Amino acid sequence: MRVFIVTVGICVIFAGLAILVGRRSESAILEFASNRTGTSRVYLMDSRHPRLLLIQPAERFVPSSNFLCPNINQWQGIATYQAYPYAAQYQPIFPIYSQNQTQILFESALDGNFDIYLLNTTTLQLVNLTDANGETGYQVCPIWSPDESQILFMSRINGDFDIIRLDVETGEQINLTDHEGTDSEYAWSPDGTHIVFTSFRDGDGEIFVMDADGGNLHRLTARTGSDFAPVWSPDGTHIAFSSRRSGNPEIYIMNDRGGDVRRLTTHPNSDYAPFWVK
């Protein structure tokens, strides 16, 4: 009888785990960083039914909450380690591999100024993509567009940061946010047609969205307490972000028009830098 009960119990446990895993696979999953244990760690969360799913190992790369754009290339931390062989020669900062792993996009102060570089990992050909704008001395935080034909990065212009779009083939650069006040923490929509970003143009951090060419600018948030670090969901229908509207940074989600805002985390410590796993 005891053997039977134990066997049944084990079956129930495995069935429960199967159901849980099945539910996880049907829901979008968010990664985010938090110092709730006293040390910054990476957590996973089911965005439809907010609950902690897993604490990643302490060795997992954790973005800095003090960096200009914590949710962008820092989440590609694995590339940082993969690019280690190039570190001594090229001094890459937060490098991001292309999808076919043949190119690395990174920022570096290799020539004295912070510029955006592209390195071919086969030929080791190195191209300074922003050398023409070197007089600003600070081009940082590059990210690929979904089709990798374009790159977004931040450039310090007249004391503030603007978001620049660069065409990889032609080298053409366009200032998408030519405005007083820092614009940063940007993310492409999955189809590459829109860009969401954080702007301090009104004094407080708020989230805006624009077309990929800088047109049709819309403000998505308007609350006291900075909203920052926005990222699109994989299906392009929602945006996760961090906000200080409750005092300390927490993770929120809204639809792509700025409506249906929901708070996902509730903790006295900081939760920040969300990133969609799936």
Salt bridges, closest charged atoms under 4 A:
GLU31 OE1 - ARG60 NH2 3.14
ASP46 OD2 - ARG51 NH2 3.77
ASP183 OD1 - ARG201 NH2 3.19
ASP202 OD2 - ARG219 NH1 2.63
GLU206 OE2 - ARG219 NH2 3.36
ASP211 OD1 - HIS194 NE2 3.33
ASP227 OD2 - ARG245 NH2 2.95
GLU250 OE2 - ARG263 NH2 3.34
ASP256 OD1 - ARG257 NH1 3.22
ASP271 OD2 - ARG36 NH2 2.65
